[in-house]
Amino acid sequence: MSNQLDMKEKTIDYVLRTTWLAVQKMYNEEASKFEATMATAFTLLSIDPKKGTPSTSLGPKMGMESTSLSRILKTLESKRLIKRSPNPEDGRGVLINLTTLGLEKREDSRQRVFMFNNKIKTEIGPEKLNHFFDVSETILQLIHEKKIF
């Protein structure tokens, strides 16, 4: 019962931030076992495994600035997890494709995401999880519609 009281005294942004930082730390610890980071794993998961992904759409898809993404792509390329090729649909653009090793690492990352999601779903249950998604969606909507500040 005291845990519920503690949670009520904390601000919503504090709970969101500390929870996300804990998730990020957990994923980074797991990724380090594979000489990777959460950011590199997230990038692998964001690349279409069959068709590849245009480099220009990857940043927006991930909600990431192009300078941060460039650094991650260089790392992935140096580890031979991705390859860049001219985009046949856009002569100036670059297509990011996963290599065979990149596909393997992507699958490892995907399995970890499933493990996390399945554990949370099992522990929380569908009703509470639906409330969590509803609350998260409302927060995002309020922010996007600039109804807070």
ZATOR-487052 format. One record per atom (N, C-alpha, C): residue number from 1; residue in one letter; atom name; z, x, y. Coordinates in pm, 1 decimal. Example, Ala and Ser with C-alpha at 12.3 -4.5 7.8 and 13.67 -1.06 7.14 Angstrom:
# residues 2
1;A;N;780.0;1319.0;-569.0;
1;A;CA;780.0;1230.0;-450.0;
1;A;C;780.0;1320.0;-330.0;
2;S;N;708.0;1285.0;-225.0;
2;S;CA;714.0;1367.0;-106.0;
2;S;C;787.0;1290.0;3.0;
***
This chain:
# residues 149
1;M;N;0.0;81.8;-119.2;
1;M;CA;0.0;0.0;0.0;
1;M;C;0.0;86.6;126.1;
2;S;N;71.4;198.3;122.3;
2;S;CA;77.4;284.0;241.7;
2;S;C;-59.9;341.1;276.3;
3;N;N;-145.4;362.1;174.4;
3;N;CA;-279.5;412.3;200.6;
3;N;C;-359.6;313.4;285.1;
4;Q;N;-342.8;182.4;259.3;
4;Q;CA;-412.9;81.6;338.0;
4;Q;C;-365.4;84.4;482.7;
5;L;N;-235.6;102.0;503.2;
5;L;CA;-184.0;110.0;639.6;
5;L;C;-239.9;231.5;711.1;
6;D;N;-245.4;345.7;640.4;
6;D;CA;-299.5;467.3;700.1;
6;D;C;-443.9;446.2;743.1;
7;M;N;-523.0;380.7;657.6;
7;M;CA;-663.6;358.0;688.5;
7;M;C;-679.1;269.8;812.6;
8;K;N;-591.1;172.3;830.3;
8;K;CA;-602.7;81.4;944.6;
8;K;C;-571.3;152.7;1075.4;
9;E;N;-491.5;258.5;1069.9;
9;E;CA;-456.5;332.4;1190.4;
9;E;C;-567.7;427.7;1232.4;
10;K;N;-659.6;457.7;1143.6;
10;K;CA;-769.1;551.0;1173.4;
10;K;C;-885.2;475.3;1236.7;
11;T;N;-962.0;546.6;1317.0;
11;T;CA;-1078.8;482.7;1377.5;
11;T;C;-1193.0;478.9;1276.8;
12;I;N;-1286.0;387.3;1298.5;
12;I;CA;-1400.0;370.7;1208.7;
12;I;C;-1483.0;498.4;1204.9;
13;D;N;-1508.1;557.7;1322.2;
13;D;CA;-1589.6;679.5;1323.5;
13;D;C;-1520.1;794.9;1252.7;
14;Y;N;-1388.1;801.2;1258.6;
14;Y;CA;-1314.1;905.3;1187.3;
14;Y;C;-1334.7;890.8;1035.9;
15;V;N;-1322.5;768.5;985.7;
15;V;CA;-1339.1;743.9;842.2;
15;V;C;-1482.0;775.4;798.6;
16;L;N;-1580.6;732.0;878.6;
16;L;CA;-1720.6;762.3;846.1;
16;L;C;-1744.8;912.5;841.4;
17;R;N;-1697.4;981.6;944.4;
17;R;CA;-1721.7;1126.7;955.1;
17;R;C;-1652.6;1204.1;843.2;
18;T;N;-1525.0;1176.1;819.3;
18;T;CA;-1453.2;1252.2;716.0;
18;T;C;-1506.9;1221.4;576.4;
19;T;N;-1546.5;1096.9;554.2;
19;T;CA;-1605.0;1061.0;423.9;
19;T;C;-1737.2;1134.1;404.5;
20;W;N;-1823.6;1131.5;508.5;
20;W;CA;-1952.4;1199.0;496.5;
20;W;C;-1933.2;1348.9;477.6;
21;L;N;-1839.6;1409.6;551.0;
21;L;CA;-1816.8;1554.0;535.6;
21;L;C;-1769.4;1587.2;394.0;
22;A;N;-1687.7;1499.2;335.1;
22;A;CA;-1641.5;1521.3;197.6;
22;A;C;-1757.6;1509.3;98.8;
23;V;N;-1845.5;1411.3;119.9;
23;V;CA;-1963.7;1394.6;33.9;
23;V;C;-2053.0;1517.9;46.6;
24;Q;N;-2074.7;1560.8;170.6;
24;Q;CA;-2159.1;1677.6;196.1;
24;Q;C;-2100.9;1802.8;128.1;
25;K;N;-1971.2;1820.6;139.2;
25;K;CA;-1905.1;1936.5;77.2;
25;K;C;-1919.8;1929.8;-75.6;
26;M;N;-1900.4;1810.5;-132.1;
26;M;CA;-1912.7;1792.3;-276.6;
26;M;C;-2053.9;1829.2;-323.0;
27;Y;N;-2156.0;1777.2;-253.0;
27;Y;CA;-2294.6;1807.1;-289.7;
27;Y;C;-2326.5;1955.7;-270.5;
28;N;N;-2277.0;2015.7;-163.8;
28;N;CA;-2302.4;2158.5;-142.3;
28;N;C;-2237.2;2244.3;-249.7;
29;E;N;-2116.3;2206.4;-292.6;
29;E;CA;-2049.6;2280.3;-400.3;
29;E;C;-2130.0;2269.7;-529.9;
30;E;N;-2180.7;2150.6;-558.6;
30;E;CA;-2261.2;2130.4;-679.2;
30;E;C;-2393.2;2206.9;-667.4;
31;A;N;-2457.9;2197.8;-551.0;
31;A;CA;-2586.5;2264.8;-530.1;
31;A;C;-2572.8;2416.6;-538.7;
32;S;N;-2458.2;2470.0;-495.4;
32;S;CA;-2439.1;2615.8;-497.8;
32;S;C;-2442.8;2670.8;-640.5;
33;K;N;-2410.8;2586.8;-737.5;
33;K;CA;-2419.6;2628.3;-878.4;
33;K;C;-2564.7;2656.7;-918.1;
34;F;N;-2658.2;2601.7;-839.6;
34;F;CA;-2801.5;2617.0;-867.9;
34;F;C;-2870.1;2697.9;-758.1;
35;E;N;-2789.9;2775.7;-684.1;
35;E;CA;-2840.5;2856.8;-572.6;
35;E;C;-2919.4;2771.5;-473.8;
36;A;N;-2863.1;2654.6;-439.1;
36;A;CA;-2927.2;2562.4;-346.4;
36;A;C;-2823.2;2508.6;-249.1;
37;T;N;-2867.2;2421.4;-160.3;
37;T;CA;-2777.4;2351.5;-68.6;
37;T;C;-2811.5;2203.3;-74.3;
38;M;N;-2724.5;2121.1;-16.9;
38;M;CA;-2752.1;1979.1;-10.7;
38;M;C;-2881.6;1954.9;66.9;
39;A;N;-2902.8;2029.9;173.8;
39;A;CA;-3022.2;2011.7;257.3;
39;A;C;-3150.1;2042.7;179.7;
40;T;N;-3148.6;2149.2;100.5;
40;T;CA;-3269.4;2181.6;22.9;
40;T;C;-3292.6;2076.6;-86.1;
41;A;N;-3185.0;2029.4;-148.4;
41;A;CA;-3198.2;1925.7;-251.3;
41;A;C;-3251.2;1796.4;-190.0;
42;F;N;-3198.7;1759.3;-74.0;
42;F;CA;-3243.6;1639.1;-4.6;
42;F;C;-3391.7;1649.4;31.8;
43;T;N;-3433.8;1768.1;70.3;
43;T;CA;-3574.7;1789.8;103.6;
43;T;C;-3661.4;1772.1;-20.4;
44;L;N;-3620.3;1830.4;-132.1;
44;L;CA;-3696.1;1813.9;-256.8;
44;L;C;-3708.2;1666.5;-293.9;
45;L;N;-3600.5;1590.6;-273.6;
45;L;CA;-3601.2;1448.0;-306.2;
45;L;C;-3690.5;1367.1;-211.0;
46;S;N;-3715.2;1420.9;-93.3;
46;S;CA;-3795.3;1350.3;7.6;
46;S;C;-3944.8;1375.9;-6.1;
47;I;N;-3981.9;1470.2;-91.4;
47;I;CA;-4123.2;1503.3;-112.3;
47;I;C;-4177.0;1420.2;-228.8;
48;D;N;-4288.5;1353.1;-207.3;
48;D;CA;-4349.6;1272.6;-312.4;
48;D;C;-4387.9;1364.5;-428.5;
49;P;N;-4332.4;1341.1;-548.3;
49;P;CA;-4355.5;1433.2;-660.4;
49;P;C;-4499.1;1433.5;-711.7;
50;K;N;-4574.2;1327.8;-686.0;
50;K;CA;-4711.9;1321.0;-736.6;
50;K;C;-4815.5;1358.8;-631.7;
51;K;N;-4805.0;1300.4;-512.7;
51;K;CA;-4906.9;1319.5;-409.4;
51;K;C;-4870.7;1424.4;-305.0;
52;G;N;-4744.9;1468.6;-303.0;
52;G;CA;-4701.2;1555.7;-195.1;
52;G;C;-4672.5;1472.3;-70.7;
53;T;N;-4625.7;1536.8;34.3;
53;T;CA;-4590.6;1467.5;157.6;
53;T;C;-4641.6;1548.3;275.9;
54;P;N;-4708.5;1482.2;371.5;
54;P;CA;-4750.3;1554.7;492.0;
54;P;C;-4628.4;1611.5;565.2;
55;S;N;-4638.7;1734.8;609.7;
55;S;CA;-4525.4;1799.0;675.9;
55;S;C;-4481.3;1721.4;799.7;
56;T;N;-4576.5;1656.7;867.9;
56;T;CA;-4542.6;1583.3;990.0;
56;T;C;-4459.6;1458.1;962.9;
57;S;N;-4468.3;1401.7;844.1;
57;S;CA;-4389.8;1281.6;814.5;
57;S;C;-4257.1;1314.7;746.3;
58;L;N;-4240.5;1437.9;702.5;
58;L;CA;-4119.1;1476.4;630.4;
58;L;C;-3995.8;1474.2;720.7;
59;G;N;-4006.4;1531.9;840.5;
59;G;CA;-3893.3;1533.6;934.2;
59;G;C;-3842.1;1395.0;967.6;
60;P;N;-3929.8;1304.5;1015.2;
60;P;CA;-3885.9;1168.3;1045.8;
60;P;C;-3829.1;1095.2;923.3;
61;K;N;-3888.8;1119.1;808.5;
61;K;CA;-3842.7;1054.7;684.8;
61;K;C;-3698.3;1096.0;653.7;
62;M;N;-3666.3;1221.6;685.3;
62;M;CA;-3533.6;1274.8;656.7;
62;M;C;-3438.5;1262.7;774.6;
63;G;N;-3490.5;1222.1;891.2;
63;G;CA;-3407.2;1214.4;1010.7;
63;G;C;-3364.3;1351.5;1057.8;
64;M;N;-3457.0;1446.8;1051.4;
64;M;CA;-3424.9;1586.8;1078.9;
64;M;C;-3517.5;1644.0;1184.7;
65;E;N;-3464.4;1733.7;1266.4;
65;E;CA;-3544.6;1801.8;1367.3;
65;E;C;-3641.1;1898.9;1299.5;
66;S;N;-3755.7;1922.0;1362.3;
66;S;CA;-3858.7;2006.2;1299.9;
66;S;C;-3814.6;2151.0;1282.8;
67;T;N;-3729.9;2204.1;1373.2;
67;T;CA;-3686.7;2344.1;1358.6;
67;T;C;-3597.9;2361.2;1234.5;
68;S;N;-3508.0;2265.8;1211.2;
68;S;CA;-3423.2;2271.6;1091.1;
68;S;C;-3507.2;2256.1;966.0;
69;L;N;-3602.2;2164.2;972.1;
69;L;CA;-3688.4;2141.4;856.7;
69;L;C;-3774.5;2263.8;827.9;
70;S;N;-3826.2;2329.0;930.5;
70;S;CA;-3907.8;2450.6;912.4;
70;S;C;-3830.9;2557.2;835.8;
71;R;N;-3705.2;2574.8;872.7;
71;R;CA;-3620.1;2674.0;807.1;
71;R;C;-3602.7;2639.5;659.2;
72;I;N;-3577.6;2512.0;630.1;
72;I;CA;-3558.8;2468.7;491.4;
72;I;C;-3688.6;2487.0;412.0;
73;L;N;-3801.1;2449.0;472.8;
73;L;CA;-3929.6;2463.9;403.3;
73;L;C;-3960.4;2610.1;373.1;
74;K;N;-3927.4;2700.7;466.1;
74;K;CA;-3947.2;2843.9;440.8;
74;K;C;-3862.4;2889.4;322.0;
75;T;N;-3739.2;2842.3;316.7;
75;T;CA;-3650.2;2876.8;204.7;
75;T;C;-3707.3;2824.3;73.2;
76;L;N;-3750.4;2697.5;73.1;
76;L;CA;-3806.4;2639.0;-48.6;
76;L;C;-3933.3;2711.3;-93.3;
77;E;N;-4013.8;2752.4;4.4;
77;E;CA;-4137.1;2824.9;-28.0;
77;E;C;-4104.5;2963.0;-85.2;
78;S;N;-4006.1;3030.6;-27.1;
78;S;CA;-3969.4;3164.5;-76.0;
78;S;C;-3910.7;3158.1;-217.3;
79;K;N;-3849.8;3044.8;-252.5;
79;K;CA;-3795.8;3026.9;-388.3;
79;K;C;-3899.5;2966.3;-482.7;
80;R;N;-4021.9;2952.9;-432.6;
80;R;CA;-4134.2;2899.4;-510.3;
80;R;C;-4109.5;2757.3;-562.7;
81;L;N;-4044.2;2675.4;-478.5;
81;L;CA;-4017.8;2536.6;-514.7;
81;L;C;-4121.4;2442.2;-454.0;
82;I;N;-4187.3;2488.3;-346.7;
82;I;CA;-4292.8;2409.7;-283.4;
82;I;C;-4412.7;2499.2;-254.9;
83;K;N;-4525.9;2435.4;-231.2;
83;K;CA;-4642.4;2508.6;-181.6;
83;K;C;-4705.5;2422.3;-72.5;
84;R;N;-4761.8;2489.5;24.4;
84;R;CA;-4828.3;2419.8;134.8;
84;R;C;-4978.3;2429.1;113.8;
85;S;N;-5047.1;2320.6;145.7;
85;S;CA;-5193.6;2319.6;136.5;
85;S;C;-5248.0;2233.5;249.9;
86;P;N;-5375.0;2255.0;286.4;
86;P;CA;-5433.8;2170.7;391.1;
86;P;C;-5433.2;2024.6;347.4;
87;N;N;-5402.4;1936.8;439.7;
87;N;CA;-5400.5;1794.0;410.4;
87;N;C;-5544.6;1743.0;410.8;
88;P;N;-5595.4;1693.3;296.7;
88;P;CA;-5734.8;1647.5;291.1;
88;P;C;-5761.8;1528.0;383.6;
89;E;N;-5656.8;1452.5;417.7;
89;E;CA;-5673.8;1335.6;503.6;
89;E;C;-5660.8;1370.5;651.7;
90;D;N;-5608.9;1490.2;681.4;
90;D;CA;-5590.1;1533.5;820.6;
90;D;C;-5616.1;1683.5;825.2;
91;G;N;-5732.7;1721.7;872.5;
91;G;CA;-5774.4;1861.7;871.6;
91;G;C;-5678.0;1957.5;938.6;
92;R;N;-5599.5;1908.3;1036.0;
92;R;CA;-5504.3;1996.6;1105.3;
92;R;C;-5368.8;1999.7;1037.9;
93;G;N;-5341.8;1900.2;953.1;
93;G;CA;-5209.6;1887.0;892.6;
93;G;C;-5192.7;1967.7;765.7;
94;V;N;-5066.2;1975.2;723.3;
94;V;CA;-5029.8;2048.6;601.4;
94;V;C;-4961.7;1951.6;505.6;
95;L;N;-4997.5;1963.7;379.8;
95;L;CA;-4937.4;1882.5;275.0;
95;L;C;-4835.8;1969.5;200.5;
96;I;N;-4717.0;1915.6;181.3;
96;I;CA;-4611.8;1986.0;107.1;
96;I;C;-4609.0;1929.1;-33.7;
97;N;N;-4631.4;2015.7;-132.0;
97;N;CA;-4628.8;1976.2;-273.2;
97;N;C;-4520.5;2053.2;-346.5;
98;L;N;-4464.6;1989.3;-447.8;
98;L;CA;-4365.1;2055.1;-532.2;
98;L;C;-4436.1;2137.3;-639.8;
99;T;N;-4382.9;2254.4;-666.8;
99;T;CA;-4432.1;2335.3;-778.6;
99;T;C;-4366.2;2282.6;-905.9;
100;T;N;-4401.8;2338.3;-1020.2;
100;T;CA;-4337.8;2298.3;-1145.7;
100;T;C;-4187.2;2321.2;-1137.9;
101;L;N;-4148.4;2437.4;-1084.3;
101;L;CA;-4005.3;2466.6;-1067.5;
101;L;C;-3942.8;2369.5;-967.0;
102;G;N;-4014.7;2337.6;-860.8;
102;G;CA;-3966.9;2242.0;-761.6;
102;G;C;-3943.6;2104.3;-821.7;
103;L;N;-4032.8;2063.2;-910.6;
103;L;CA;-4016.9;1934.5;-979.3;
103;L;C;-3891.0;1935.0;-1066.6;
104;E;N;-3864.8;2048.6;-1133.6;
104;E;CA;-3743.7;2060.0;-1216.1;
104;E;C;-3618.8;2050.0;-1130.2;
105;K;N;-3618.2;2123.7;-1018.3;
105;K;CA;-3501.7;2122.8;-928.5;
105;K;C;-3483.9;1986.1;-863.2;
106;R;N;-3595.5;1919.3;-835.7;
106;R;CA;-3589.7;1783.9;-779.5;
106;R;C;-3521.9;1690.1;-879.1;
107;E;N;-3558.4;1702.3;-1005.4;
107;E;CA;-3498.9;1617.7;-1109.0;
107;E;C;-3349.5;1646.9;-1123.3;
108;D;N;-3309.8;1774.6;-1116.6;
108;D;CA;-3166.9;1809.7;-1118.7;
108;D;C;-3094.3;1739.8;-1004.3;
109;S;N;-3153.3;1744.7;-885.3;
109;S;CA;-3093.0;1682.4;-767.0;
109;S;C;-3083.7;1531.3;-785.2;
110;R;N;-3190.4;1472.8;-836.8;
110;R;CA;-3193.8;1328.0;-858.6;
110;R;C;-3083.6;1283.7;-954.8;
111;Q;N;-3063.1;1363.5;-1058.7;
111;Q;CA;-2958.2;1331.8;-1156.1;
111;Q;C;-2819.7;1334.4;-1090.8;
112;R;N;-2796.6;1431.5;-1000.9;
112;R;CA;-2667.2;1440.9;-932.4;
112;R;C;-2644.4;1319.8;-841.8;
113;V;N;-2750.7;1275.7;-774.1;
113;V;CA;-2739.9;1157.2;-687.5;
113;V;C;-2707.4;1034.1;-772.6;
114;F;N;-2772.8;1020.4;-887.6;
114;F;CA;-2743.7;908.3;-977.2;
114;F;C;-2599.4;913.1;-1026.7;
115;M;N;-2552.0;1032.4;-1061.9;
115;M;CA;-2414.3;1046.3;-1108.9;
115;M;C;-2315.9;999.1;-1001.6;
116;F;N;-2338.1;1043.2;-877.8;
116;F;CA;-2251.9;1003.8;-766.7;
116;F;C;-2255.0;852.0;-749.8;
117;N;N;-2376.8;796.3;-739.5;
117;N;CA;-2390.8;652.7;-717.2;
117;N;C;-2330.0;570.2;-830.0;
118;N;N;-2353.8;610.4;-954.2;
118;N;CA;-2299.1;535.8;-1068.2;
118;N;C;-2146.8;539.2;-1069.4;
119;K;N;-2089.2;653.5;-1037.7;
119;K;CA;-1942.6;664.7;-1035.0;
119;K;C;-1883.8;574.8;-926.4;
120;I;N;-1943.9;577.4;-807.3;
120;I;CA;-1894.6;493.8;-697.5;
120;I;C;-1909.4;345.8;-732.8;
121;K;N;-2025.2;307.6;-787.9;
121;K;CA;-2047.4;167.5;-826.3;
121;K;C;-1944.4;121.6;-928.7;
122;T;N;-1914.5;207.8;-1025.3;
122;T;CA;-1818.1;174.0;-1129.8;
122;T;C;-1677.6;158.6;-1071.3;
123;E;N;-1639.4;251.0;-983.7;
123;E;CA;-1504.4;248.8;-926.4;
123;E;C;-1484.5;135.4;-825.4;
124;I;N;-1586.6;102.6;-748.5;
124;I;CA;-1571.4;7.1;-639.5;
124;I;C;-1606.6;-135.2;-681.1;
125;G;N;-1710.1;-149.1;-760.2;
125;G;CA;-1753.0;-282.8;-801.1;
125;G;C;-1853.0;-341.7;-703.2;
126;P;N;-1932.2;-437.6;-751.3;
126;P;CA;-2043.3;-489.9;-671.3;
126;P;C;-2001.6;-561.1;-543.0;
127;E;N;-1893.3;-637.8;-545.5;
127;E;CA;-1854.7;-714.5;-426.3;
127;E;C;-1815.3;-622.1;-310.5;
128;K;N;-1727.7;-527.9;-338.7;
128;K;CA;-1686.3;-433.7;-234.0;
128;K;C;-1803.8;-348.5;-186.7;
129;L;N;-1890.6;-308.9;-280.0;
129;L;CA;-2006.7;-227.6;-244.6;
129;L;C;-2101.5;-304.8;-152.5;
130;N;N;-2121.1;-433.8;-180.8;
130;N;CA;-2203.9;-517.0;-92.6;
130;N;C;-2142.9;-526.4;46.7;
131;H;N;-2010.0;-537.8;54.5;
131;H;CA;-1942.9;-539.5;185.9;
131;H;C;-1966.0;-407.5;259.2;
132;F;N;-1954.6;-297.7;185.2;
132;F;CA;-1977.8;-164.9;243.9;
132;F;C;-2118.9;-155.9;302.5;
133;F;N;-2218.5;-200.6;226.0;
133;F;CA;-2357.4;-197.1;274.2;
133;F;C;-2376.1;-288.9;395.2;
134;D;N;-2314.0;-406.3;392.6;
134;D;CA;-2323.5;-498.9;506.4;
134;D;C;-2264.0;-436.5;632.3;
135;V;N;-2147.2;-376.1;618.6;
135;V;CA;-2081.0;-313.1;733.5;
135;V;C;-2165.1;-197.3;784.9;
136;S;N;-2214.7;-113.7;695.6;
136;S;CA;-2297.4;1.2;734.9;
136;S;C;-2424.0;-45.3;806.8;
137;E;N;-2487.2;-149.1;754.7;
137;E;CA;-2608.7;-202.0;816.0;
137;E;C;-2580.2;-256.1;956.5;
138;T;N;-2468.1;-324.6;972.2;
138;T;CA;-2430.8;-378.4;1103.5;
138;T;C;-2405.7;-265.5;1202.5;
139;I;N;-2336.4;-161.0;1159.4;
139;I;CA;-2310.7;-46.2;1247.4;
139;I;C;-2442.7;15.9;1291.5;
140;L;N;-2533.1;39.2;1197.0;
140;L;CA;-2664.5;96.0;1230.0;
140;L;C;-2741.6;7.0;1327.8;
141;Q;N;-2738.6;-121.4;1301.6;
141;Q;CA;-2811.0;-216.4;1388.0;
141;Q;C;-2754.6;-213.5;1530.4;
142;L;N;-2623.5;-213.3;1544.1;
142;L;CA;-2561.0;-208.5;1675.9;
142;L;C;-2597.7;-81.2;1749.9;
143;I;N;-2603.9;28.8;1677.0;
143;I;CA;-2640.3;157.5;1738.3;
143;I;C;-2786.3;155.8;1780.1;
144;H;N;-2874.8;113.8;1690.1;
144;H;CA;-3018.7;113.3;1718.8;
144;H;C;-3053.5;19.5;1834.3;
145;E;N;-2982.5;-90.1;1842.0;
145;E;CA;-3007.9;-187.5;1950.5;
145;E;C;-2930.7;-152.2;2077.6;
146;K;N;-2862.3;-38.0;2074.7;
146;K;CA;-2784.9;12.2;2189.2;
146;K;C;-2687.4;-90.9;2241.3;
147;K;N;-2617.3;-156.1;2148.3;
147;K;CA;-2520.0;-260.4;2183.5;
147;K;C;-2377.5;-205.7;2191.9;
148;I;N;-2362.5;-74.7;2172.9;
148;I;CA;-2228.8;-15.8;2181.8;
148;I;C;-2212.0;54.6;2315.5;
149;F;N;-2304.9;143.9;2348.0;
149;F;CA;-2300.7;214.8;2476.3;
149;F;C;-2428.4;187.4;2552.1;
***
